[in-house]
């Protein structure tokens, strides 16, 4: 059995015991290629039929329209859009590319250990409990309008500035999401946020950690008793 460069690389990664399986793997791959659609090329002109070598040679690879990114989806086009807003403002910040939300919560339990309880009882006495805040983690990306070019053309600076205004605000934020409404989550407070390294000239990932914020009546009104 003759091995090509790809087979040698495969054997070096999986070990010598995999060499005997290469021929079987190749036959499976050849059979799958008969039933699976071929990969779609990245550049849009390759998807068009009837494109010859003359068309490829005349194509300007530095043309601006060739490197334009997909336009962000509107709120109506998104399945489950997420938005931030401030009280008293009519404008909202719509996350342009639908982010992923992770929602979690729990209970705070007050426990007491009973001394000399013997073998009849085990564990602690749970005296009272309260529901914790909802923890909300928002993960997504911001994408610039150009795939390739200068930093000013590619990096999504405008959207990042709009989002950052909410992240540094010293007040609670209105949050809109269909998954949060049944849980009664209308407001949140930002606790942590990060912008990790992201591959791509026009892409910036983010992760925002929030907690729900309910309205509490901190002042209790009582009727003044008559004093003789």
ZIVENQUI-V112409 format. One record per helix or strand of 2 or more residues. SS is the DSSP state (alpha for helix, beta for strand). FROM is the first residue (numbers start at 1). TO is the last residue. Records with the same first field share a line. If there is no record, write none. Layout:
# ZIVENQUI-V112409
SS: FROM-TO, FROM-TO
This chain:
# ZIVENQUI-V112409
alpha: 5-14, 16-32, 44-47, 53-58, 64-67, 151-154, 157-167, 178-181
beta: 83-85, 93-94, 100-104, 107-112, 125-131, 135-143, 173-176, 187-194, 203-212
